[in-house]
């Protein structure tokens, strides 16, 4: 199914939680995003994959309203966020949770204080309620209360990712955006992070948007993959559609990723729906 067909199907049912329509971003004469069409259906994991300089970071910044497009639309629950004021954007951003590349935990705060931070900043909940919610989220993500007083430096990379996800989930977002979640991780920890992403989707009912360059990870977690090359989505589809793609740019990207094609053809998602 092409991206246009996927968008048409989404329009027949519920409004997709996140959609880009002919999104263009130019800096002077330099075009970074060249007419991006992207539809993320509710409850799915969408992976935007591309190499360095493809435009992934610029696209991410537009998805969460940190940049204004030169033209085109970014729709969150059917609302075009491009013309919104900062006040309106703050309301929309509450629908997003962010898990950053290296977890981006505050080193000066404990695990508990890191996870509690969004609730303290954006709600007026009592400390007893905040503690209950922090413990609840950490437990659901397989983390013991013993980690609460520890600093980020005292826990493993995989645990830091889980703490970062717990923090992202504290305001009950509809969409979780992951920025290069497996970058710099060993294969075992990468697999753990992939399982965490799938677990969060199932357990919390969120829509995942993953920005990545990791082809093997993409094939484990994605419902749909969007291949971004030089500012254009050259193909969108299920992972196995990409393996069979006739598009030379897609085939070249897969081969350049260094993952055995036969292995990719045999890979399925971590857990099928």
Phi and psi restraints in degrees (value plus and minus 20) as a CYANA .aco file:
   2 UNK   PHI     -92.6   -52.6
   2 UNK   PSI     147.6   187.6
   3 UNK   PHI     -84.4   -44.4
   3 UNK   PSI     -57.4   -17.4
   4 UNK   PHI     -84.0   -44.0
   4 UNK   PSI     -61.4   -21.4
   5 UNK   PHI     -86.3   -46.3
   5 UNK   PSI     -59.9   -19.9
   6 UNK   PHI     -82.2   -42.2
   6 UNK   PSI     -61.3   -21.3
   7 UNK   PHI     -84.5   -44.5
   7 UNK   PSI     -59.6   -19.6
   8 UNK   PHI     -83.9   -43.9
   8 UNK   PSI     -61.5   -21.5
   9 UNK   PHI     -83.0   -43.0
   9 UNK   PSI     -63.5   -23.5
  10 UNK   PHI     -80.8   -40.8
  10 UNK   PSI     -58.3   -18.3
  11 UNK   PHI     -87.7   -47.7
  11 UNK   PSI     -46.8    -6.8
  12 UNK   PHI     -91.0   -51.0
  12 UNK   PSI     -45.9    -5.9
  13 UNK   PHI    -128.1   -88.1
  13 UNK   PSI    -155.3  -115.3
  14 UNK   PHI     -90.0   -50.0
  14 UNK   PSI     133.5   173.5
  15 UNK   PHI     -85.6   -45.6
  15 UNK   PSI     108.7   148.7
  16 UNK   PHI     -83.4   -43.4
  16 UNK   PSI     124.4   164.4
  17 UNK   PHI     -85.5   -45.5
  17 UNK   PSI     -45.8    -5.8
  18 UNK   PHI    -168.2  -128.2
  18 UNK   PSI     113.4   153.4
  19 UNK   PHI    -174.3  -134.3
  19 UNK   PSI     119.1   159.1
  20 UNK   PHI    -134.3   -94.3
  20 UNK   PSI     118.0   158.0
  21 UNK   PHI    -147.0  -107.0
  21 UNK   PSI      90.9   130.9
  22 UNK   PHI      27.8    67.8
  22 UNK   PSI      29.2    69.2
  23 UNK   PHI     -96.2   -56.2
  23 UNK   PSI     103.3   143.3
  24 UNK   PHI    -144.6  -104.6
  24 UNK   PSI     116.4   156.4
  25 UNK   PHI    -154.7  -114.7
  25 UNK   PSI     103.5   143.5
  26 UNK   PHI    -142.7  -102.7
  26 UNK   PSI     123.0   163.0
  27 UNK   PHI    -136.0   -96.0
  27 UNK   PSI      81.1   121.1
  28 UNK   PHI      45.2    85.2
  28 UNK   PSI    -144.6  -104.6
  29 UNK   PHI    -110.2   -70.2
  29 UNK   PSI     -21.8    18.2
  30 UNK   PHI    -115.6   -75.6
  30 UNK   PSI     100.3   140.3
  31 UNK   PHI    -113.9   -73.9
  31 UNK   PSI      98.8   138.8
  32 UNK   PHI    -116.1   -76.1
  32 UNK   PSI     -61.5   -21.5
  33 UNK   PHI    -140.4  -100.4
  33 UNK   PSI     106.2   146.2
  34 UNK   PHI    -139.1   -99.1
  34 UNK   PSI      49.6    89.6
  35 UNK   PHI      61.2   101.2
  35 UNK   PSI      35.7    75.7
  36 UNK   PHI     -96.7   -56.7
  36 UNK   PSI     104.6   144.6
  37 UNK   PHI    -133.0   -93.0
  37 UNK   PSI     102.3   142.3
  38 UNK   PHI    -170.2  -130.2
  38 UNK   PSI     105.9   145.9
  39 UNK   PHI    -145.6  -105.6
  39 UNK   PSI     106.0   146.0
  40 UNK   PHI    -131.0   -91.0
  40 UNK   PSI      93.4   133.4
  41 UNK   PHI    -100.0   -60.0
  41 UNK   PSI     132.3   172.3
  42 UNK   PHI     -80.3   -40.3
  42 UNK   PSI     115.1   155.1
  43 UNK   PHI      59.0    99.0
  43 UNK   PSI     -12.9    27.1
  44 UNK   PHI    -125.6   -85.6
  44 UNK   PSI     139.9   179.9
  45 UNK   PHI    -121.2   -81.2
  45 UNK   PSI      96.3   136.3
  46 UNK   PHI    -126.5   -86.5
  46 UNK   PSI     107.6   147.6
  47 UNK   PHI    -132.2   -92.2
  47 UNK   PSI     103.5   143.5
  48 UNK   PHI    -117.1   -77.1
  48 UNK   PSI      92.9   132.9
  49 UNK   PHI    -137.3   -97.3
  49 UNK   PSI     119.9   159.9
  50 UNK   PHI    -194.9  -154.9
  50 UNK   PSI     143.8   183.8
  51 UNK   PHI    -103.4   -63.4
  51 UNK   PSI    -195.3  -155.3
  52 UNK   PHI     -83.0   -43.0
  52 UNK   PSI     116.4   156.4
  53 UNK   PHI      61.2   101.2
  53 UNK   PSI     -13.8    26.2
  54 UNK   PHI     -95.6   -55.6
  54 UNK   PSI     -42.2    -2.2
  55 UNK   PHI      91.0   131.0
  55 UNK   PSI      -7.9    32.1
  56 UNK   PHI     -82.7   -42.7
  56 UNK   PSI     -66.8   -26.8
  57 UNK   PHI     -85.8   -45.8
  57 UNK   PSI     -60.7   -20.7
  58 UNK   PHI     -82.9   -42.9
  58 UNK   PSI     -61.8   -21.8
  59 UNK   PHI     -82.0   -42.0
  59 UNK   PSI     -65.3   -25.3
  60 UNK   PHI     -77.6   -37.6
  60 UNK   PSI     -64.7   -24.7
  61 UNK   PHI     -83.3   -43.3
  61 UNK   PSI     -52.0   -12.0
  62 UNK   PHI     -93.8   -53.8
  62 UNK   PSI     -56.5   -16.5
  63 UNK   PHI     -81.2   -41.2
  63 UNK   PSI     -54.9   -14.9
  64 UNK   PHI    -123.7   -83.7
  64 UNK   PSI      -7.2    32.8
  65 UNK   PHI      57.3    97.3
  65 UNK   PSI       0.9    40.9
  66 UNK   PHI    -104.4   -64.4
  66 UNK   PSI     -35.7     4.3
  67 UNK   PHI    -155.1  -115.1
  67 UNK   PSI     132.6   172.6
  68 UNK   PHI    -117.9   -77.9
  68 UNK   PSI     115.1   155.1
  69 UNK   PHI     -93.0   -53.0
  69 UNK   PSI     135.7   175.7
  70 UNK   PHI     -87.6   -47.6
  70 UNK   PSI     -59.1   -19.1
  71 UNK   PHI    -178.9  -138.9
  71 UNK   PSI     148.9   188.9
  72 UNK   PHI      74.1   114.1
  72 UNK   PSI    -196.2  -156.2
  73 UNK   PHI    -149.3  -109.3
  73 UNK   PSI     126.7   166.7
  74 UNK   PHI    -142.5  -102.5
  74 UNK   PSI      94.7   134.7
  75 UNK   PHI    -128.4   -88.4
  75 UNK   PSI     107.6   147.6
  76 UNK   PHI    -135.7   -95.7
  76 UNK   PSI      95.6   135.6
  77 UNK   PHI      32.0    72.0
  77 UNK   PSI      19.0    59.0
  78 UNK   PHI      65.2   105.2
  78 UNK   PSI     -27.5    12.5
  79 UNK   PHI    -113.7   -73.7
  79 UNK   PSI     108.8   148.8
  80 UNK   PHI     -96.9   -56.9
  80 UNK   PSI      96.7   136.7
  81 UNK   PHI    -107.4   -67.4
  81 UNK   PSI     -31.9     8.1
  82 UNK   PHI     -76.7   -36.7
  82 UNK   PSI     -65.0   -25.0
  83 UNK   PHI    -106.0   -66.0
  83 UNK   PSI     -16.8    23.2
  84 UNK   PHI     -90.8   -50.8
  84 UNK   PSI     130.0   170.0
  85 UNK   PHI     -95.4   -55.4
  85 UNK   PSI     148.0   188.0
  86 UNK   PHI     -81.8   -41.8
  86 UNK   PSI     -55.9   -15.9
  87 UNK   PHI     -82.8   -42.8
  87 UNK   PSI     -65.6   -25.6
  88 UNK   PHI     -86.5   -46.5
  88 UNK   PSI     -58.5   -18.5
  89 UNK   PHI     -83.4   -43.4
  89 UNK   PSI     -56.5   -16.5
  90 UNK   PHI     -81.5   -41.5
  90 UNK   PSI     -55.2   -15.2
  91 UNK   PHI     -85.0   -45.0
  91 UNK   PSI     -64.7   -24.7
  92 UNK   PHI     -88.4   -48.4
  92 UNK   PSI     -57.6   -17.6
  93 UNK   PHI     -84.0   -44.0
  93 UNK   PSI     -40.1    -0.1
  94 UNK   PHI     -84.5   -44.5
  94 UNK   PSI     -37.2     2.8
  95 UNK   PHI    -101.5   -61.5
  95 UNK   PSI     -28.4    11.6
  96 UNK   PHI    -129.0   -89.0
  96 UNK   PSI     125.3   165.3
  97 UNK   PHI    -139.5   -99.5
  97 UNK   PSI     121.3   161.3
  98 UNK   PHI    -135.8   -95.8
  98 UNK   PSI     111.0   151.0
  99 UNK   PHI    -136.7   -96.7
  99 UNK   PSI      92.7   132.7
 100 UNK   PHI    -105.8   -65.8
 100 UNK   PSI     147.8   187.8
 101 UNK   PHI     -73.3   -33.3
 101 UNK   PSI     -66.4   -26.4
 102 UNK   PHI    -134.4   -94.4
 102 UNK   PSI      14.3    54.3
 103 UNK   PHI      52.7    92.7
 103 UNK   PSI     -51.5   -11.5
 104 UNK   PHI      33.7    73.7
 104 UNK   PSI      19.9    59.9
 105 UNK   PHI     -97.4   -57.4
 105 UNK   PSI     131.7   171.7
 106 UNK   PHI    -102.2   -62.2
 106 UNK   PSI      94.5   134.5
 107 UNK   PHI     -82.6   -42.6
 107 UNK   PSI     -47.5    -7.5
 108 UNK   PHI    -100.7   -60.7
 108 UNK   PSI     -26.8    13.2
 109 UNK   PHI    -131.1   -91.1
 109 UNK   PSI     132.9   172.9
 110 UNK   PHI     -93.7   -53.7
 110 UNK   PSI     150.3   190.3
 111 UNK   PHI     -75.0   -35.0
 111 UNK   PSI     -67.4   -27.4
 112 UNK   PHI     -78.1   -38.1
 112 UNK   PSI     -67.1   -27.1
 113 UNK   PHI     -87.0   -47.0
 113 UNK   PSI     -54.2   -14.2
 114 UNK   PHI     -83.2   -43.2
 114 UNK   PSI     -66.2   -26.2
 115 UNK   PHI     -91.9   -51.9
 115 UNK   PSI     -55.4   -15.4
 116 UNK   PHI     -94.6   -54.6
 116 UNK   PSI     -37.5     2.5
 117 UNK   PHI     -71.9   -31.9
 117 UNK   PSI     -68.3   -28.3
 118 UNK   PHI     -81.6   -41.6
 118 UNK   PSI     -56.9   -16.9
 119 UNK   PHI     -88.5   -48.5
 119 UNK   PSI     -58.5   -18.5
 120 UNK   PHI     -89.4   -49.4
 120 UNK   PSI     -53.6   -13.6
 121 UNK   PHI     -99.1   -59.1
 121 UNK   PSI     -54.7   -14.7
 122 UNK   PHI    -138.3   -98.3
 122 UNK   PSI     -20.8    19.2
 123 UNK   PHI    -154.1  -114.1
 123 UNK   PSI     152.3   192.3
 124 UNK   PHI    -135.3   -95.3
 124 UNK   PSI      10.1    50.1
 125 UNK   PHI     -88.5   -48.5
 125 UNK   PSI     130.2   170.2
 126 UNK   PHI     -90.9   -50.9
 126 UNK   PSI     137.2   177.2
 127 UNK   PHI     -81.7   -41.7
 127 UNK   PSI     -55.5   -15.5
 128 UNK   PHI     -83.0   -43.0
 128 UNK   PSI     -58.0   -18.0
 129 UNK   PHI     -91.7   -51.7
 129 UNK   PSI     -58.9   -18.9
 130 UNK   PHI     -81.3   -41.3
 130 UNK   PSI     -64.5   -24.5
 131 UNK   PHI     -83.0   -43.0
 131 UNK   PSI     -60.9   -20.9
 132 UNK   PHI     -81.5   -41.5
 132 UNK   PSI     -63.6   -23.6
 133 UNK   PHI     -89.5   -49.5
 133 UNK   PSI     -58.2   -18.2
 134 UNK   PHI     -82.0   -42.0
 134 UNK   PSI     -68.1   -28.1
 135 UNK   PHI     -81.6   -41.6
 135 UNK   PSI     -59.1   -19.1
 136 UNK   PHI     -83.2   -43.2
 136 UNK   PSI     -67.2   -27.2
 137 UNK   PHI     -86.4   -46.4
 137 UNK   PSI     -64.1   -24.1
 138 UNK   PHI     -82.9   -42.9
 138 UNK   PSI     -61.4   -21.4
 139 UNK   PHI     -83.5   -43.5
 139 UNK   PSI     -62.1   -22.1
 140 UNK   PHI     -84.3   -44.3
 140 UNK   PSI     -45.7    -5.7
 141 UNK   PHI    -117.5   -77.5
 141 UNK   PSI      -8.0    32.0
 142 UNK   PHI      59.1    99.1
 142 UNK   PSI       4.6    44.6
 143 UNK   PHI    -129.0   -89.0
 143 UNK   PSI     115.3   155.3
 144 UNK   PHI     -98.6   -58.6
 144 UNK   PSI     129.5   169.5
 145 UNK   PHI     -77.6   -37.6
 145 UNK   PSI     -37.2     2.8
 146 UNK   PHI     -83.4   -43.4
 146 UNK   PSI     -40.8    -0.8
 147 UNK   PHI    -101.8   -61.8
 147 UNK   PSI     -31.6     8.4
 148 UNK   PHI     -74.2   -34.2
 148 UNK   PSI     -66.3   -26.3
 149 UNK   PHI    -102.8   -62.8
 149 UNK   PSI     -24.9    15.1
 150 UNK   PHI     -97.1   -57.1
 150 UNK   PSI     134.8   174.8
 151 UNK   PHI    -108.6   -68.6
 151 UNK   PSI     140.4   180.4
 152 UNK   PHI     -74.9   -34.9
 152 UNK   PSI     -52.2   -12.2
 153 UNK   PHI     -88.5   -48.5
 153 UNK   PSI     -37.1     2.9
 154 UNK   PHI    -114.9   -74.9
 154 UNK   PSI     -18.0    22.0
 155 UNK   PHI    -142.0  -102.0
 155 UNK   PSI     141.9   181.9
 156 UNK   PHI     -93.0   -53.0
 156 UNK   PSI     146.8   186.8
 157 UNK   PHI     -80.5   -40.5
 157 UNK   PSI     -61.6   -21.6
 158 UNK   PHI     -84.3   -44.3
 158 UNK   PSI     -59.1   -19.1
 159 UNK   PHI     -88.2   -48.2
 159 UNK   PSI     -57.2   -17.2
 160 UNK   PHI     -81.0   -41.0
 160 UNK   PSI     -58.8   -18.8
 161 UNK   PHI     -81.9   -41.9
 161 UNK   PSI     -61.4   -21.4
 162 UNK   PHI     -86.8   -46.8
 162 UNK   PSI     -59.3   -19.3
 163 UNK   PHI     -84.4   -44.4
 163 UNK   PSI     -61.3   -21.3
 164 UNK   PHI     -81.6   -41.6
 164 UNK   PSI     -58.6   -18.6
 165 UNK   PHI     -88.4   -48.4
 165 UNK   PSI     -61.5   -21.5
 166 UNK   PHI     -78.0   -38.0
 166 UNK   PSI     -64.4   -24.4
 167 UNK   PHI     -81.3   -41.3
 167 UNK   PSI     -62.1   -22.1
 168 UNK   PHI     -84.7   -44.7
 168 UNK   PSI     -46.4    -6.4
 169 UNK   PHI    -108.8   -68.8
 169 UNK   PSI     -27.0    13.0
 170 UNK   PHI     -84.0   -44.0
 170 UNK   PSI     -48.5    -8.5
 171 UNK   PHI    -118.9   -78.9
 171 UNK   PSI      -3.2    36.8
 172 UNK   PHI      33.0    73.0
 172 UNK   PSI      37.3    77.3
 173 UNK   PHI     -91.5   -51.5
 173 UNK   PSI     140.4   180.4
 174 UNK   PHI    -107.8   -67.8
 174 UNK   PSI     -46.5    -6.5
 175 UNK   PHI    -148.3  -108.3
 175 UNK   PSI     111.0   151.0
 176 UNK   PHI    -130.4   -90.4
 176 UNK   PSI     106.5   146.5
 177 UNK   PHI    -127.8   -87.8
 177 UNK   PSI     104.3   144.3
 178 UNK   PHI    -128.7   -88.7
 178 UNK   PSI     105.1   145.1
 179 UNK   PHI    -120.4   -80.4
 179 UNK   PSI      84.9   124.9
 180 UNK   PHI      27.0    67.0
 180 UNK   PSI      38.6    78.6
 181 UNK   PHI     -86.4   -46.4
 181 UNK   PSI     -40.8    -0.8
 182 UNK   PHI    -126.2   -86.2
 182 UNK   PSI     -13.6    26.4
 183 UNK   PHI     -81.6   -41.6
 183 UNK   PSI     109.6   149.6
 184 UNK   PHI      56.7    96.7
 184 UNK   PSI     -12.6    27.4
 185 UNK   PHI    -118.8   -78.8
 185 UNK   PSI     129.7   169.7
 186 UNK   PHI     -91.9   -51.9
 186 UNK   PSI     143.9   183.9
 187 UNK   PHI     -77.1   -37.1
 187 UNK   PSI     -57.4   -17.4
 188 UNK   PHI     -88.4   -48.4
 188 UNK   PSI     -64.5   -24.5
 189 UNK   PHI     -87.9   -47.9
 189 UNK   PSI     -55.6   -15.6
 190 UNK   PHI     -78.6   -38.6
 190 UNK   PSI     -64.6   -24.6
 191 UNK   PHI     -82.5   -42.5
 191 UNK   PSI     -60.2   -20.2
 192 UNK   PHI     -82.4   -42.4
 192 UNK   PSI     -62.0   -22.0
 193 UNK   PHI     -86.3   -46.3
 193 UNK   PSI     -60.1   -20.1
 194 UNK   PHI     -78.9   -38.9
 194 UNK   PSI     -63.7   -23.7
 195 UNK   PHI     -85.4   -45.4
 195 UNK   PSI     -55.4   -15.4
 196 UNK   PHI     -83.5   -43.5
 196 UNK   PSI     -62.2   -22.2
 197 UNK   PHI     -83.0   -43.0
 197 UNK   PSI     -63.4   -23.4
 198 UNK   PHI     -87.5   -47.5
 198 UNK   PSI     -60.4   -20.4
 199 UNK   PHI     -80.9   -40.9
 199 UNK   PSI     -64.7   -24.7
 200 UNK   PHI     -82.9   -42.9
 200 UNK   PSI     -60.6   -20.6
 201 UNK   PHI     -80.5   -40.5
 201 UNK   PSI     -66.6   -26.6
 202 UNK   PHI     -90.9   -50.9
 202 UNK   PSI     -64.7   -24.7
 203 UNK   PHI     -93.6   -53.6
 203 UNK   PSI     -56.1   -16.1
 204 UNK   PHI    -129.5   -89.5
 204 UNK   PSI     -22.1    17.9
 205 UNK   PHI      47.1    87.1
 205 UNK   PSI       7.0    47.0
 206 UNK   PHI    -107.5   -67.5
 206 UNK   PSI     142.4   182.4
 207 UNK   PHI    -116.9   -76.9
 207 UNK   PSI     107.2   147.2
 208 UNK   PHI    -119.0   -79.0
 208 UNK   PSI     115.9   155.9
 209 UNK   PHI    -144.0  -104.0
 209 UNK   PSI      96.5   136.5
 210 UNK   PHI    -134.3   -94.3
 210 UNK   PSI     102.8   142.8
 211 UNK   PHI    -114.7   -74.7
 211 UNK   PSI     102.8   142.8
 212 UNK   PHI    -171.5  -131.5
 212 UNK   PSI     141.5   181.5
 213 UNK   PHI    -142.5  -102.5
 213 UNK   PSI     -15.3    24.7
 214 UNK   PHI    -113.8   -73.8
 214 UNK   PSI      83.0   123.0
 215 UNK   PHI     -86.7   -46.7
 215 UNK   PSI     -63.3   -23.3
 216 UNK   PHI     -83.0   -43.0
 216 UNK   PSI     -64.1   -24.1
 217 UNK   PHI     -81.7   -41.7
 217 UNK   PSI     -62.1   -22.1
 218 UNK   PHI     -76.7   -36.7
 218 UNK   PSI     -64.0   -24.0
 219 UNK   PHI     -89.7   -49.7
 219 UNK   PSI     -41.5    -1.5
 220 UNK   PHI    -100.4   -60.4
 220 UNK   PSI     -51.6   -11.6
 221 UNK   PHI    -134.0   -94.0
 221 UNK   PSI     -38.9     1.1
 222 UNK   PHI    -102.5   -62.5
 222 UNK   PSI     116.9   156.9
 223 UNK   PHI    -101.7   -61.7
 223 UNK   PSI     -63.5   -23.5
 224 UNK   PHI    -153.7  -113.7
 224 UNK   PSI     121.9   161.9
 225 UNK   PHI    -136.9   -96.9
 225 UNK   PSI     117.0   157.0
 226 UNK   PHI    -140.7  -100.7
 226 UNK   PSI      91.4   131.4
 227 UNK   PHI    -109.1   -69.1
 227 UNK   PSI      95.1   135.1
 228 UNK   PHI    -123.6   -83.6
 228 UNK   PSI      96.7   136.7
 229 UNK   PHI    -152.2  -112.2
 229 UNK   PSI     100.9   140.9
 230 UNK   PHI      29.4    69.4
 230 UNK   PSI      26.5    66.5
 231 UNK   PHI      61.1   101.1
 231 UNK   PSI     -13.3    26.7
 232 UNK   PHI    -146.1  -106.1
 232 UNK   PSI     121.1   161.1
 233 UNK   PHI    -100.9   -60.9
 233 UNK   PSI      86.4   126.4
 234 UNK   PHI    -105.9   -65.9
 234 UNK   PSI     -41.7    -1.7
 235 UNK   PHI    -181.4  -141.4
 235 UNK   PSI     122.3   162.3
 236 UNK   PHI    -148.6  -108.6
 236 UNK   PSI     121.6   161.6
 237 UNK   PHI     148.7   188.7
 237 UNK   PSI    -199.4  -159.4
 238 UNK   PHI     -84.5   -44.5
 238 UNK   PSI     133.7   173.7
 239 UNK   PHI     -71.3   -31.3
 239 UNK   PSI     -63.7   -23.7
 240 UNK   PHI     -87.5   -47.5
 240 UNK   PSI     -44.5    -4.5
 241 UNK   PHI     -85.7   -45.7
 241 UNK   PSI     -55.2   -15.2
 242 UNK   PHI     -86.3   -46.3
 242 UNK   PSI     -59.1   -19.1
 243 UNK   PHI     -81.9   -41.9
 243 UNK   PSI     -53.4   -13.4
 244 UNK   PHI    -114.0   -74.0
 244 UNK   PSI     -11.5    28.5
 245 UNK   PHI     -83.1   -43.1
 245 UNK   PSI     122.4   162.4
 246 UNK   PHI    -113.5   -73.5
 246 UNK   PSI     -24.7    15.3
 247 UNK   PHI     -91.5   -51.5
 247 UNK   PSI     100.3   140.3
 248 UNK   PHI     -81.4   -41.4
 248 UNK   PSI     -53.5   -13.5
 249 UNK   PHI     -86.9   -46.9
 249 UNK   PSI     -59.1   -19.1
 250 UNK   PHI     -88.2   -48.2
 250 UNK   PSI     -64.9   -24.9
 251 UNK   PHI     -82.1   -42.1
 251 UNK   PSI     -61.5   -21.5
 252 UNK   PHI     -84.3   -44.3
 252 UNK   PSI     -59.9   -19.9
 253 UNK   PHI     -84.6   -44.6
 253 UNK   PSI     -63.8   -23.8
 254 UNK   PHI     -81.9   -41.9
 254 UNK   PSI     -64.2   -24.2
 255 UNK   PHI     -85.5   -45.5
 255 UNK   PSI     -59.2   -19.2
 256 UNK   PHI     -88.7   -48.7
 256 UNK   PSI     -41.3    -1.3
 257 UNK   PHI     -88.5   -48.5
 257 UNK   PSI     -38.8     1.2
 258 UNK   PHI      56.8    96.8
 258 UNK   PSI      -2.7    37.3
 259 UNK   PHI    -121.9   -81.9
 259 UNK   PSI     108.4   148.4
 260 UNK   PHI     -74.7   -34.7
 260 UNK   PSI     105.7   145.7
 261 UNK   PHI     -78.3   -38.3
 261 UNK   PSI     -58.9   -18.9
 262 UNK   PHI     -83.7   -43.7
 262 UNK   PSI     -55.9   -15.9
 263 UNK   PHI     -86.4   -46.4
 263 UNK   PSI     -63.8   -23.8
 264 UNK   PHI     -81.3   -41.3
 264 UNK   PSI     -60.8   -20.8
 265 UNK   PHI     -84.4   -44.4
 265 UNK   PSI     -45.0    -5.0
 266 UNK   PHI    -113.5   -73.5
 266 UNK   PSI     -26.3    13.7
 267 UNK   PHI    -104.2   -64.2
 267 UNK   PSI     118.6   158.6
 268 UNK   PHI    -138.0   -98.0
 268 UNK   PSI     157.6   197.6
 269 UNK   PHI     -86.6   -46.6
 269 UNK   PSI     138.3   178.3
 270 UNK   PHI     -75.1   -35.1
 270 UNK   PSI     -63.3   -23.3
 271 UNK   PHI    -164.5  -124.5
 271 UNK   PSI      98.3   138.3
 272 UNK   PHI     -94.9   -54.9
 272 UNK   PSI     127.9   167.9
